[in-house]
Amino acid sequence: MNNVKKSYRKGGFTFKQFFVGHDRCAMKVGTDGVLLGAWAPVQQAKTALDIGSGSGLIALMLAQRNQQVIIDAVELDSAAAQQAQENFIESQWRERLQVFAQDIVEFCTQRQHDYDLIVSNPPYFEPSVSCSSEQREQARYTATLTHQTLLDSARHCLAPDGLFCLVLPYDVGEKVEAMAHSDNWFTAYRVNIRDKATMPFHRMLLGLKREPVVAQITTLVLKEADNTIYTEDFQRLIRDFYLKY
């Protein structure tokens, strides 16, 4: 979902406090990543992990929102990992951000500690028609990172009272949530997202915990009826990031 109005410096996107270069990444800066980075409950976290970090967008947003959190980013694609590292070095939070260019399963076996918060904007399409490049196929399809592998990896890396947050298409999110429940995860937060009030849900923000908890379920509408203005709720979410707000 890439319908955010972009503020370009060549090859990337300029936010209020940082720049994200993404010209070497298969998946560019888009609304999905912005939603997760602006929403994920990071305020109490001391450590965070971004799985499939891409350009490093979500990690940078979390670093801006919590001035103490230490963030590790794992990205399998070497070109994207290198660009994320460059984005981190350019930022004012460079000493709290680190990229690991490796598979998440391998990373989990070598990690130094557990994480209070894990976030992911994961691949969500089942393998079908080939993409124009292996890099883009890896970013879009679940062949290299299935949802079960993602849940297993999060379980291995998450602190006992930690939170695992994802952004997914709504129908995929329902399936992943059901899969998680069958694997003894519990829904802590769920934000059902629609583009306009008259449209069906098309995205989901999902927060999972390993301990029983009462789920907080809310709805977010992104645009007003005329389709040209973001709603006040969405503006409030992105105000610290988008240049025009």
Biotite code that builds the C-alpha atoms (Angstrom):
import biotite.structure as struc

atoms = struc.array([
    struc.Atom([0.000, 0.000, 0.000], chain_id="A", res_id=1, res_name="MET", atom_name="CA", element="C"),
    struc.Atom([1.982, 2.992, -1.252], chain_id="A", res_id=2, res_name="ASN", atom_name="CA", element="C"),
    struc.Atom([-0.580, 5.792, -1.372], chain_id="A", res_id=3, res_name="ASN", atom_name="CA", element="C"),
    struc.Atom([1.168, 8.139, 1.052], chain_id="A", res_id=4, res_name="VAL", atom_name="CA", element="C"),
    struc.Atom([1.941, 11.534, -0.427], chain_id="A", res_id=5, res_name="LYS", atom_name="CA", element="C"),
    struc.Atom([5.716, 11.386, -0.776], chain_id="A", res_id=6, res_name="LYS", atom_name="CA", element="C"),
    struc.Atom([8.241, 14.085, 0.159], chain_id="A", res_id=7, res_name="SER", atom_name="CA", element="C"),
    struc.Atom([11.263, 13.264, -1.960], chain_id="A", res_id=8, res_name="TYR", atom_name="CA", element="C"),
    struc.Atom([14.916, 13.879, -1.693], chain_id="A", res_id=9, res_name="ARG", atom_name="CA", element="C"),
    struc.Atom([16.392, 11.917, -4.584], chain_id="A", res_id=10, res_name="LYS", atom_name="CA", element="C"),
    struc.Atom([15.963, 8.188, -4.005], chain_id="A", res_id=11, res_name="GLY", atom_name="CA", element="C"),
    struc.Atom([13.965, 8.399, -0.818], chain_id="A", res_id=12, res_name="GLY", atom_name="CA", element="C"),
    struc.Atom([11.489, 10.014, 1.519], chain_id="A", res_id=13, res_name="PHE", atom_name="CA", element="C"),
    struc.Atom([12.040, 12.938, 3.898], chain_id="A", res_id=14, res_name="THR", atom_name="CA", element="C"),
    struc.Atom([10.273, 12.893, 7.253], chain_id="A", res_id=15, res_name="PHE", atom_name="CA", element="C"),
    struc.Atom([10.356, 15.645, 9.881], chain_id="A", res_id=16, res_name="LYS", atom_name="CA", element="C"),
    struc.Atom([13.374, 14.272, 11.744], chain_id="A", res_id=17, res_name="GLN", atom_name="CA", element="C"),
    struc.Atom([15.024, 11.803, 9.349], chain_id="A", res_id=18, res_name="PHE", atom_name="CA", element="C"),
    struc.Atom([15.472, 10.735, 5.739], chain_id="A", res_id=19, res_name="PHE", atom_name="CA", element="C"),
    struc.Atom([14.842, 7.222, 4.392], chain_id="A", res_id=20, res_name="VAL", atom_name="CA", element="C"),
    struc.Atom([16.726, 6.271, 1.258], chain_id="A", res_id=21, res_name="GLY", atom_name="CA", element="C"),
    struc.Atom([14.934, 3.375, -0.436], chain_id="A", res_id=22, res_name="HIS", atom_name="CA", element="C"),
    struc.Atom([16.135, 3.255, -4.051], chain_id="A", res_id=23, res_name="ASP", atom_name="CA", element="C"),
    struc.Atom([17.999, -0.044, -3.400], chain_id="A", res_id=24, res_name="ARG", atom_name="CA", element="C"),
    struc.Atom([15.083, -1.649, -1.549], chain_id="A", res_id=25, res_name="CYS", atom_name="CA", element="C"),
    struc.Atom([12.465, -3.806, -3.239], chain_id="A", res_id=26, res_name="ALA", atom_name="CA", element="C"),
    struc.Atom([9.646, -2.308, -1.185], chain_id="A", res_id=27, res_name="MET", atom_name="CA", element="C"),
    struc.Atom([9.551, 1.478, -0.911], chain_id="A", res_id=28, res_name="LYS", atom_name="CA", element="C"),
    struc.Atom([8.299, 3.692, 1.899], chain_id="A", res_id=29, res_name="VAL", atom_name="CA", element="C"),
    struc.Atom([4.531, 3.208, 2.080], chain_id="A", res_id=30, res_name="GLY", atom_name="CA", element="C"),
    struc.Atom([1.528, 3.627, 4.328], chain_id="A", res_id=31, res_name="THR", atom_name="CA", element="C"),
    struc.Atom([1.814, 0.126, 5.835], chain_id="A", res_id=32, res_name="ASP", atom_name="CA", element="C"),
    struc.Atom([5.226, 0.779, 7.345], chain_id="A", res_id=33, res_name="GLY", atom_name="CA", element="C"),
    struc.Atom([4.251, 4.270, 8.462], chain_id="A", res_id=34, res_name="VAL", atom_name="CA", element="C"),
    struc.Atom([1.154, 2.923, 10.206], chain_id="A", res_id=35, res_name="LEU", atom_name="CA", element="C"),
    struc.Atom([3.116, 0.302, 12.124], chain_id="A", res_id=36, res_name="LEU", atom_name="CA", element="C"),
    struc.Atom([5.969, 2.643, 13.013], chain_id="A", res_id=37, res_name="GLY", atom_name="CA", element="C"),
    struc.Atom([3.619, 5.338, 14.294], chain_id="A", res_id=38, res_name="ALA", atom_name="CA", element="C"),
    struc.Atom([1.310, 2.959, 16.194], chain_id="A", res_id=39, res_name="TRP", atom_name="CA", element="C"),
    struc.Atom([3.379, 0.148, 17.764], chain_id="A", res_id=40, res_name="ALA", atom_name="CA", element="C"),
    struc.Atom([3.413, 0.631, 21.569], chain_id="A", res_id=41, res_name="PRO", atom_name="CA", element="C"),
    struc.Atom([7.114, 1.393, 22.064], chain_id="A", res_id=42, res_name="VAL", atom_name="CA", element="C"),
    struc.Atom([6.946, 3.819, 24.981], chain_id="A", res_id=43, res_name="GLN", atom_name="CA", element="C"),
    struc.Atom([7.897, 1.305, 27.700], chain_id="A", res_id=44, res_name="GLN", atom_name="CA", element="C"),
    struc.Atom([10.290, -0.807, 25.629], chain_id="A", res_id=45, res_name="ALA", atom_name="CA", element="C"),
    struc.Atom([14.010, -0.898, 26.366], chain_id="A", res_id=46, res_name="LYS", atom_name="CA", element="C"),
    struc.Atom([14.816, -3.197, 23.445], chain_id="A", res_id=47, res_name="THR", atom_name="CA", element="C"),
    struc.Atom([13.065, -3.674, 20.093], chain_id="A", res_id=48, res_name="ALA", atom_name="CA", element="C"),
    struc.Atom([13.526, -5.901, 17.044], chain_id="A", res_id=49, res_name="LEU", atom_name="CA", element="C"),
    struc.Atom([12.376, -5.094, 13.493], chain_id="A", res_id=50, res_name="ASP", atom_name="CA", element="C"),
    struc.Atom([12.023, -8.281, 11.408], chain_id="A", res_id=51, res_name="ILE", atom_name="CA", element="C"),
    struc.Atom([12.354, -7.740, 7.656], chain_id="A", res_id=52, res_name="GLY", atom_name="CA", element="C"),
    struc.Atom([13.380, -4.139, 8.161], chain_id="A", res_id=53, res_name="SER", atom_name="CA", element="C"),
    struc.Atom([13.847, -3.179, 4.498], chain_id="A", res_id=54, res_name="GLY", atom_name="CA", element="C"),
    struc.Atom([14.955, 0.460, 4.411], chain_id="A", res_id=55, res_name="SER", atom_name="CA", element="C"),
    struc.Atom([14.825, 0.724, 8.205], chain_id="A", res_id=56, res_name="GLY", atom_name="CA", element="C"),
    struc.Atom([11.753, 2.989, 8.175], chain_id="A", res_id=57, res_name="LEU", atom_name="CA", element="C"),
    struc.Atom([9.922, 1.382, 11.120], chain_id="A", res_id=58, res_name="ILE", atom_name="CA", element="C"),
    struc.Atom([13.058, 1.148, 13.254], chain_id="A", res_id=59, res_name="ALA", atom_name="CA", element="C"),
    struc.Atom([13.731, 4.860, 12.677], chain_id="A", res_id=60, res_name="LEU", atom_name="CA", element="C"),
    struc.Atom([10.167, 5.772, 13.633], chain_id="A", res_id=61, res_name="MET", atom_name="CA", element="C"),
    struc.Atom([10.415, 3.744, 16.842], chain_id="A", res_id=62, res_name="LEU", atom_name="CA", element="C"),
    struc.Atom([13.744, 5.400, 17.670], chain_id="A", res_id=63, res_name="ALA", atom_name="CA", element="C"),
    struc.Atom([12.152, 8.835, 17.277], chain_id="A", res_id=64, res_name="GLN", atom_name="CA", element="C"),
    struc.Atom([9.211, 7.911, 19.510], chain_id="A", res_id=65, res_name="ARG", atom_name="CA", element="C"),
    struc.Atom([11.297, 6.437, 22.353], chain_id="A", res_id=66, res_name="ASN", atom_name="CA", element="C"),
    struc.Atom([14.591, 8.163, 23.066], chain_id="A", res_id=67, res_name="GLN", atom_name="CA", element="C"),
    struc.Atom([15.994, 5.263, 25.115], chain_id="A", res_id=68, res_name="GLN", atom_name="CA", element="C"),
    struc.Atom([15.041, 2.114, 23.190], chain_id="A", res_id=69, res_name="VAL", atom_name="CA", element="C"),
    struc.Atom([17.837, 0.066, 21.578], chain_id="A", res_id=70, res_name="ILE", atom_name="CA", element="C"),
    struc.Atom([16.710, -1.339, 18.222], chain_id="A", res_id=71, res_name="ILE", atom_name="CA", element="C"),
    struc.Atom([18.053, -4.241, 16.174], chain_id="A", res_id=72, res_name="ASP", atom_name="CA", element="C"),
    struc.Atom([16.897, -4.611, 12.568], chain_id="A", res_id=73, res_name="ALA", atom_name="CA", element="C"),
    struc.Atom([17.124, -7.905, 10.666], chain_id="A", res_id=74, res_name="VAL", atom_name="CA", element="C"),
    struc.Atom([17.017, -7.853, 6.869], chain_id="A", res_id=75, res_name="GLU", atom_name="CA", element="C"),
    struc.Atom([17.814, -10.817, 4.601], chain_id="A", res_id=76, res_name="LEU", atom_name="CA", element="C"),
    struc.Atom([18.451, -8.827, 1.412], chain_id="A", res_id=77, res_name="ASP", atom_name="CA", element="C"),
    struc.Atom([22.008, -7.484, 1.520], chain_id="A", res_id=78, res_name="SER", atom_name="CA", element="C"),
    struc.Atom([21.332, -4.363, -0.577], chain_id="A", res_id=79, res_name="ALA", atom_name="CA", element="C"),
    struc.Atom([18.382, -3.336, 1.587], chain_id="A", res_id=80, res_name="ALA", atom_name="CA", element="C"),
    struc.Atom([20.341, -4.067, 4.773], chain_id="A", res_id=81, res_name="ALA", atom_name="CA", element="C"),
    struc.Atom([23.198, -1.862, 3.556], chain_id="A", res_id=82, res_name="GLN", atom_name="CA", element="C"),
    struc.Atom([20.788, 0.953, 2.746], chain_id="A", res_id=83, res_name="GLN", atom_name="CA", element="C"),
    struc.Atom([19.085, 0.626, 6.136], chain_id="A", res_id=84, res_name="ALA", atom_name="CA", element="C"),
    struc.Atom([22.486, 0.882, 7.816], chain_id="A", res_id=85, res_name="GLN", atom_name="CA", element="C"),
    struc.Atom([23.229, 4.040, 5.825], chain_id="A", res_id=86, res_name="GLU", atom_name="CA", element="C"),
    struc.Atom([19.846, 5.493, 6.833], chain_id="A", res_id=87, res_name="ASN", atom_name="CA", element="C"),
    struc.Atom([20.616, 4.697, 10.472], chain_id="A", res_id=88, res_name="PHE", atom_name="CA", element="C"),
    struc.Atom([24.063, 6.299, 10.302], chain_id="A", res_id=89, res_name="ILE", atom_name="CA", element="C"),
    struc.Atom([22.556, 9.477, 8.824], chain_id="A", res_id=90, res_name="GLU", atom_name="CA", element="C"),
    struc.Atom([20.019, 9.705, 11.643], chain_id="A", res_id=91, res_name="SER", atom_name="CA", element="C"),
    struc.Atom([20.433, 11.307, 15.067], chain_id="A", res_id=92, res_name="GLN", atom_name="CA", element="C"),
    struc.Atom([19.751, 7.913, 16.698], chain_id="A", res_id=93, res_name="TRP", atom_name="CA", element="C"),
    struc.Atom([22.632, 6.050, 15.002], chain_id="A", res_id=94, res_name="ARG", atom_name="CA", element="C"),
    struc.Atom([24.071, 4.739, 18.270], chain_id="A", res_id=95, res_name="GLU", atom_name="CA", element="C"),
    struc.Atom([20.789, 2.974, 19.162], chain_id="A", res_id=96, res_name="ARG", atom_name="CA", element="C"),
    struc.Atom([20.216, 1.306, 15.783], chain_id="A", res_id=97, res_name="LEU", atom_name="CA", element="C"),
    struc.Atom([21.935, -1.741, 14.294], chain_id="A", res_id=98, res_name="GLN", atom_name="CA", element="C"),
    struc.Atom([21.286, -3.863, 11.188], chain_id="A", res_id=99, res_name="VAL", atom_name="CA", element="C"),
    struc.Atom([21.907, -7.597, 10.875], chain_id="A", res_id=100, res_name="PHE", atom_name="CA", element="C"),
    struc.Atom([22.010, -8.824, 7.264], chain_id="A", res_id=101, res_name="ALA", atom_name="CA", element="C"),
    struc.Atom([20.846, -12.381, 7.857], chain_id="A", res_id=102, res_name="GLN", atom_name="CA", element="C"),
    struc.Atom([17.905, -14.744, 8.014], chain_id="A", res_id=103, res_name="ASP", atom_name="CA", element="C"),
    struc.Atom([15.688, -14.239, 11.075], chain_id="A", res_id=104, res_name="ILE", atom_name="CA", element="C"),
    struc.Atom([15.875, -17.929, 12.046], chain_id="A", res_id=105, res_name="VAL", atom_name="CA", element="C"),
    struc.Atom([19.667, -17.753, 12.122], chain_id="A", res_id=106, res_name="GLU", atom_name="CA", element="C"),
    struc.Atom([19.533, -14.451, 13.996], chain_id="A", res_id=107, res_name="PHE", atom_name="CA", element="C"),
    struc.Atom([17.294, -15.944, 16.686], chain_id="A", res_id=108, res_name="CYS", atom_name="CA", element="C"),
    struc.Atom([19.875, -18.603, 17.490], chain_id="A", res_id=109, res_name="THR", atom_name="CA", element="C"),
    struc.Atom([22.628, -15.972, 17.875], chain_id="A", res_id=110, res_name="GLN", atom_name="CA", element="C"),
    struc.Atom([20.793, -13.084, 19.565], chain_id="A", res_id=111, res_name="ARG", atom_name="CA", element="C"),
    struc.Atom([22.288, -11.559, 22.690], chain_id="A", res_id=112, res_name="GLN", atom_name="CA", element="C"),
    struc.Atom([19.033, -10.908, 24.559], chain_id="A", res_id=113, res_name="HIS", atom_name="CA", element="C"),
    struc.Atom([15.230, -11.024, 24.317], chain_id="A", res_id=114, res_name="ASP", atom_name="CA", element="C"),
    struc.Atom([13.165, -8.062, 23.122], chain_id="A", res_id=115, res_name="TYR", atom_name="CA", element="C"),
    struc.Atom([10.405, -6.071, 24.807], chain_id="A", res_id=116, res_name="ASP", atom_name="CA", element="C"),
    struc.Atom([8.888, -5.212, 21.415], chain_id="A", res_id=117, res_name="LEU", atom_name="CA", element="C"),
    struc.Atom([9.090, -6.980, 18.058], chain_id="A", res_id=118, res_name="ILE", atom_name="CA", element="C"),
    struc.Atom([7.642, -5.410, 14.911], chain_id="A", res_id=119, res_name="VAL", atom_name="CA", element="C"),
    struc.Atom([7.264, -6.662, 11.359], chain_id="A", res_id=120, res_name="SER", atom_name="CA", element="C"),
    struc.Atom([5.781, -5.514, 8.061], chain_id="A", res_id=121, res_name="ASN", atom_name="CA", element="C"),
    struc.Atom([6.187, -9.000, 6.584], chain_id="A", res_id=122, res_name="PRO", atom_name="CA", element="C"),
    struc.Atom([5.752, -10.545, 3.137], chain_id="A", res_id=123, res_name="PRO", atom_name="CA", element="C"),
    struc.Atom([2.127, -11.619, 2.868], chain_id="A", res_id=124, res_name="TYR", atom_name="CA", element="C"),
    struc.Atom([1.408, -12.931, -0.644], chain_id="A", res_id=125, res_name="PHE", atom_name="CA", element="C"),
    struc.Atom([1.477, -16.660, -1.279], chain_id="A", res_id=126, res_name="GLU", atom_name="CA", element="C"),
    struc.Atom([4.007, -17.483, -4.031], chain_id="A", res_id=127, res_name="PRO", atom_name="CA", element="C"),
    struc.Atom([2.372, -17.161, -7.463], chain_id="A", res_id=128, res_name="SER", atom_name="CA", element="C"),
    struc.Atom([3.381, -15.109, -10.498], chain_id="A", res_id=129, res_name="VAL", atom_name="CA", element="C"),
    struc.Atom([7.081, -14.291, -10.410], chain_id="A", res_id=130, res_name="SER", atom_name="CA", element="C"),
    struc.Atom([8.119, -10.700, -9.748], chain_id="A", res_id=131, res_name="CYS", atom_name="CA", element="C"),
    struc.Atom([10.532, -8.755, -11.917], chain_id="A", res_id=132, res_name="SER", atom_name="CA", element="C"),
    struc.Atom([13.405, -9.465, -9.529], chain_id="A", res_id=133, res_name="SER", atom_name="CA", element="C"),
    struc.Atom([14.356, -11.975, -6.840], chain_id="A", res_id=134, res_name="GLU", atom_name="CA", element="C"),
    struc.Atom([14.724, -9.072, -4.406], chain_id="A", res_id=135, res_name="GLN", atom_name="CA", element="C"),
    struc.Atom([11.137, -7.910, -4.914], chain_id="A", res_id=136, res_name="ARG", atom_name="CA", element="C"),
    struc.Atom([9.802, -11.477, -4.827], chain_id="A", res_id=137, res_name="GLU", atom_name="CA", element="C"),
    struc.Atom([11.513, -12.027, -1.479], chain_id="A", res_id=138, res_name="GLN", atom_name="CA", element="C"),
    struc.Atom([9.972, -8.830, -0.075], chain_id="A", res_id=139, res_name="ALA", atom_name="CA", element="C"),
    struc.Atom([6.434, -9.582, -1.294], chain_id="A", res_id=140, res_name="ARG", atom_name="CA", element="C"),
    struc.Atom([5.983, -13.333, -1.015], chain_id="A", res_id=141, res_name="TYR", atom_name="CA", element="C"),
    struc.Atom([5.996, -15.698, 1.949], chain_id="A", res_id=142, res_name="THR", atom_name="CA", element="C"),
    struc.Atom([8.234, -18.341, 0.343], chain_id="A", res_id=143, res_name="ALA", atom_name="CA", element="C"),
    struc.Atom([11.317, -17.227, 2.319], chain_id="A", res_id=144, res_name="THR", atom_name="CA", element="C"),
    struc.Atom([9.478, -16.073, 5.465], chain_id="A", res_id=145, res_name="LEU", atom_name="CA", element="C"),
    struc.Atom([6.213, -17.897, 6.129], chain_id="A", res_id=146, res_name="THR", atom_name="CA", element="C"),
    struc.Atom([3.794, -16.612, 8.736], chain_id="A", res_id=147, res_name="HIS", atom_name="CA", element="C"),
    struc.Atom([4.476, -19.665, 10.887], chain_id="A", res_id=148, res_name="GLN", atom_name="CA", element="C"),
    struc.Atom([8.225, -19.023, 10.729], chain_id="A", res_id=149, res_name="THR", atom_name="CA", element="C"),
    struc.Atom([7.567, -15.406, 11.669], chain_id="A", res_id=150, res_name="LEU", atom_name="CA", element="C"),
    struc.Atom([5.469, -16.410, 14.706], chain_id="A", res_id=151, res_name="LEU", atom_name="CA", element="C"),
    struc.Atom([8.055, -19.002, 15.757], chain_id="A", res_id=152, res_name="ASP", atom_name="CA", element="C"),
    struc.Atom([10.891, -16.484, 15.441], chain_id="A", res_id=153, res_name="SER", atom_name="CA", element="C"),
    struc.Atom([9.003, -13.873, 17.438], chain_id="A", res_id=154, res_name="ALA", atom_name="CA", element="C"),
    struc.Atom([8.285, -16.419, 20.155], chain_id="A", res_id=155, res_name="ARG", atom_name="CA", element="C"),
    struc.Atom([11.972, -17.301, 20.430], chain_id="A", res_id=156, res_name="HIS", atom_name="CA", element="C"),
    struc.Atom([13.112, -13.664, 20.590], chain_id="A", res_id=157, res_name="CYS", atom_name="CA", element="C"),
    struc.Atom([10.336, -12.046, 22.663], chain_id="A", res_id=158, res_name="LEU", atom_name="CA", element="C"),
    struc.Atom([10.667, -11.313, 26.377], chain_id="A", res_id=159, res_name="ALA", atom_name="CA", element="C"),
    struc.Atom([8.020, -13.115, 28.515], chain_id="A", res_id=160, res_name="PRO", atom_name="CA", element="C"),
    struc.Atom([5.865, -9.998, 28.842], chain_id="A", res_id=161, res_name="ASP", atom_name="CA", element="C"),
    struc.Atom([6.826, -8.579, 25.439], chain_id="A", res_id=162, res_name="GLY", atom_name="CA", element="C"),
    struc.Atom([4.617, -7.529, 22.520], chain_id="A", res_id=163, res_name="LEU", atom_name="CA", element="C"),
    struc.Atom([4.751, -8.628, 18.865], chain_id="A", res_id=164, res_name="PHE", atom_name="CA", element="C"),
    struc.Atom([3.189, -6.164, 16.400], chain_id="A", res_id=165, res_name="CYS", atom_name="CA", element="C"),
    struc.Atom([2.430, -6.624, 12.696], chain_id="A", res_id=166, res_name="LEU", atom_name="CA", element="C"),
    struc.Atom([0.723, -4.809, 9.859], chain_id="A", res_id=167, res_name="VAL", atom_name="CA", element="C"),
    struc.Atom([-1.128, -7.023, 7.364], chain_id="A", res_id=168, res_name="LEU", atom_name="CA", element="C"),
    struc.Atom([-3.906, -6.962, 4.769], chain_id="A", res_id=169, res_name="PRO", atom_name="CA", element="C"),
    struc.Atom([-7.162, -7.504, 6.651], chain_id="A", res_id=170, res_name="TYR", atom_name="CA", element="C"),
    struc.Atom([-7.954, -10.966, 5.299], chain_id="A", res_id=171, res_name="ASP", atom_name="CA", element="C"),
    struc.Atom([-4.385, -12.155, 5.818], chain_id="A", res_id=172, res_name="VAL", atom_name="CA", element="C"),
    struc.Atom([-4.424, -10.618, 9.299], chain_id="A", res_id=173, res_name="GLY", atom_name="CA", element="C"),
    struc.Atom([-7.469, -12.664, 10.272], chain_id="A", res_id=174, res_name="GLU", atom_name="CA", element="C"),
    struc.Atom([-5.684, -15.845, 9.193], chain_id="A", res_id=175, res_name="LYS", atom_name="CA", element="C"),
    struc.Atom([-2.467, -14.933, 10.997], chain_id="A", res_id=176, res_name="VAL", atom_name="CA", element="C"),
    struc.Atom([-4.394, -14.030, 14.149], chain_id="A", res_id=177, res_name="GLU", atom_name="CA", element="C"),
    struc.Atom([-6.186, -17.404, 14.090], chain_id="A", res_id=178, res_name="ALA", atom_name="CA", element="C"),
    struc.Atom([-2.856, -19.170, 13.491], chain_id="A", res_id=179, res_name="MET", atom_name="CA", element="C"),
    struc.Atom([-1.345, -17.279, 16.421], chain_id="A", res_id=180, res_name="ALA", atom_name="CA", element="C"),
    struc.Atom([-4.246, -18.160, 18.735], chain_id="A", res_id=181, res_name="HIS", atom_name="CA", element="C"),
    struc.Atom([-3.807, -21.848, 17.902], chain_id="A", res_id=182, res_name="SER", atom_name="CA", element="C"),
    struc.Atom([-0.138, -21.464, 18.863], chain_id="A", res_id=183, res_name="ASP", atom_name="CA", element="C"),
    struc.Atom([-0.927, -19.976, 22.286], chain_id="A", res_id=184, res_name="ASN", atom_name="CA", element="C"),
    struc.Atom([-0.574, -16.314, 21.392], chain_id="A", res_id=185, res_name="TRP", atom_name="CA", element="C"),
    struc.Atom([-3.165, -13.810, 22.653], chain_id="A", res_id=186, res_name="PHE", atom_name="CA", element="C"),
    struc.Atom([-4.449, -10.676, 20.929], chain_id="A", res_id=187, res_name="THR", atom_name="CA", element="C"),
    struc.Atom([-3.595, -7.587, 22.979], chain_id="A", res_id=188, res_name="ALA", atom_name="CA", element="C"),
    struc.Atom([-4.369, -4.964, 20.315], chain_id="A", res_id=189, res_name="TYR", atom_name="CA", element="C"),
    struc.Atom([-6.128, -5.021, 16.989], chain_id="A", res_id=190, res_name="ARG", atom_name="CA", element="C"),
    struc.Atom([-6.774, -1.949, 14.837], chain_id="A", res_id=191, res_name="VAL", atom_name="CA", element="C"),
    struc.Atom([-9.106, -2.612, 11.900], chain_id="A", res_id=192, res_name="ASN", atom_name="CA", element="C"),
    struc.Atom([-8.291, -0.112, 9.144], chain_id="A", res_id=193, res_name="ILE", atom_name="CA", element="C"),
    struc.Atom([-10.420, 1.134, 6.264], chain_id="A", res_id=194, res_name="ARG", atom_name="CA", element="C"),
    struc.Atom([-9.542, 3.715, 3.641], chain_id="A", res_id=195, res_name="ASP", atom_name="CA", element="C"),
    struc.Atom([-12.876, 5.553, 4.027], chain_id="A", res_id=196, res_name="LYS", atom_name="CA", element="C"),
    struc.Atom([-15.802, 5.077, 6.404], chain_id="A", res_id=197, res_name="ALA", atom_name="CA", element="C"),
    struc.Atom([-17.946, 3.562, 3.650], chain_id="A", res_id=198, res_name="THR", atom_name="CA", element="C"),
    struc.Atom([-15.341, 1.018, 2.542], chain_id="A", res_id=199, res_name="MET", atom_name="CA", element="C"),
    struc.Atom([-14.572, -2.456, 3.930], chain_id="A", res_id=200, res_name="PRO", atom_name="CA", element="C"),
    struc.Atom([-11.567, -3.061, 6.148], chain_id="A", res_id=201, res_name="PHE", atom_name="CA", element="C"),
    struc.Atom([-8.390, -3.508, 4.110], chain_id="A", res_id=202, res_name="HIS", atom_name="CA", element="C"),
    struc.Atom([-5.546, -3.419, 6.641], chain_id="A", res_id=203, res_name="ARG", atom_name="CA", element="C"),
    struc.Atom([-4.964, -4.587, 10.211], chain_id="A", res_id=204, res_name="MET", atom_name="CA", element="C"),
    struc.Atom([-2.519, -3.625, 12.942], chain_id="A", res_id=205, res_name="LEU", atom_name="CA", element="C"),
    struc.Atom([-2.139, -6.601, 15.265], chain_id="A", res_id=206, res_name="LEU", atom_name="CA", element="C"),
    struc.Atom([-0.439, -6.776, 18.668], chain_id="A", res_id=207, res_name="GLY", atom_name="CA", element="C"),
    struc.Atom([0.169, -10.243, 20.136], chain_id="A", res_id=208, res_name="LEU", atom_name="CA", element="C"),
    struc.Atom([1.364, -11.366, 23.569], chain_id="A", res_id=209, res_name="LYS", atom_name="CA", element="C"),
    struc.Atom([2.355, -14.708, 25.026], chain_id="A", res_id=210, res_name="ARG", atom_name="CA", element="C"),
    struc.Atom([0.264, -14.195, 28.175], chain_id="A", res_id=211, res_name="GLU", atom_name="CA", element="C"),
    struc.Atom([-3.556, -13.934, 28.422], chain_id="A", res_id=212, res_name="PRO", atom_name="CA", element="C"),
    struc.Atom([-4.785, -10.362, 28.106], chain_id="A", res_id=213, res_name="VAL", atom_name="CA", element="C"),
    struc.Atom([-8.031, -8.512, 27.357], chain_id="A", res_id=214, res_name="VAL", atom_name="CA", element="C"),
    struc.Atom([-7.916, -7.457, 23.706], chain_id="A", res_id=215, res_name="ALA", atom_name="CA", element="C"),
    struc.Atom([-8.286, -3.782, 22.813], chain_id="A", res_id=216, res_name="GLN", atom_name="CA", element="C"),
    struc.Atom([-10.020, -3.652, 19.427], chain_id="A", res_id=217, res_name="ILE", atom_name="CA", element="C"),
    struc.Atom([-10.447, -0.323, 17.614], chain_id="A", res_id=218, res_name="THR", atom_name="CA", element="C"),
    struc.Atom([-11.076, 1.046, 14.121], chain_id="A", res_id=219, res_name="THR", atom_name="CA", element="C"),
    struc.Atom([-9.070, 3.579, 12.129], chain_id="A", res_id=220, res_name="LEU", atom_name="CA", element="C"),
    struc.Atom([-10.364, 5.385, 9.026], chain_id="A", res_id=221, res_name="VAL", atom_name="CA", element="C"),
    struc.Atom([-7.614, 6.963, 6.904], chain_id="A", res_id=222, res_name="LEU", atom_name="CA", element="C"),
    struc.Atom([-9.478, 9.419, 4.655], chain_id="A", res_id=223, res_name="LYS", atom_name="CA", element="C"),
    struc.Atom([-12.548, 11.615, 4.715], chain_id="A", res_id=224, res_name="GLU", atom_name="CA", element="C"),
    struc.Atom([-15.394, 10.945, 2.301], chain_id="A", res_id=225, res_name="ALA", atom_name="CA", element="C"),
    struc.Atom([-13.998, 13.192, -0.452], chain_id="A", res_id=226, res_name="ASP", atom_name="CA", element="C"),
    struc.Atom([-10.843, 11.010, -0.531], chain_id="A", res_id=227, res_name="ASN", atom_name="CA", element="C"),
    struc.Atom([-8.517, 14.048, -0.490], chain_id="A", res_id=228, res_name="THR", atom_name="CA", element="C"),
    struc.Atom([-8.104, 14.757, 3.240], chain_id="A", res_id=229, res_name="ILE", atom_name="CA", element="C"),
    struc.Atom([-6.757, 12.454, 5.930], chain_id="A", res_id=230, res_name="TYR", atom_name="CA", element="C"),
    struc.Atom([-9.015, 12.006, 8.943], chain_id="A", res_id=231, res_name="THR", atom_name="CA", element="C"),
    struc.Atom([-8.116, 13.713, 12.210], chain_id="A", res_id=232, res_name="GLU", atom_name="CA", element="C"),
    struc.Atom([-7.372, 10.310, 13.761], chain_id="A", res_id=233, res_name="ASP", atom_name="CA", element="C"),
    struc.Atom([-4.841, 9.449, 11.059], chain_id="A", res_id=234, res_name="PHE", atom_name="CA", element="C"),
    struc.Atom([-3.345, 12.940, 11.125], chain_id="A", res_id=235, res_name="GLN", atom_name="CA", element="C"),
    struc.Atom([-2.857, 12.616, 14.873], chain_id="A", res_id=236, res_name="ARG", atom_name="CA", element="C"),
    struc.Atom([-1.011, 9.342, 14.328], chain_id="A", res_id=237, res_name="LEU", atom_name="CA", element="C"),
    struc.Atom([1.383, 10.689, 11.677], chain_id="A", res_id=238, res_name="ILE", atom_name="CA", element="C"),
    struc.Atom([1.761, 14.301, 12.840], chain_id="A", res_id=239, res_name="ARG", atom_name="CA", element="C"),
    struc.Atom([5.236, 13.806, 14.301], chain_id="A", res_id=240, res_name="ASP", atom_name="CA", element="C"),
    struc.Atom([6.493, 12.355, 11.021], chain_id="A", res_id=241, res_name="PHE", atom_name="CA", element="C"),
    struc.Atom([4.918, 13.854, 7.882], chain_id="A", res_id=242, res_name="TYR", atom_name="CA", element="C"),
    struc.Atom([6.269, 17.243, 6.835], chain_id="A", res_id=243, res_name="LEU", atom_name="CA", element="C"),
    struc.Atom([2.887, 18.733, 5.946], chain_id="A", res_id=244, res_name="LYS", atom_name="CA", element="C"),
    struc.Atom([1.313, 18.169, 9.390], chain_id="A", res_id=245, res_name="TYR", atom_name="CA", element="C"),
])
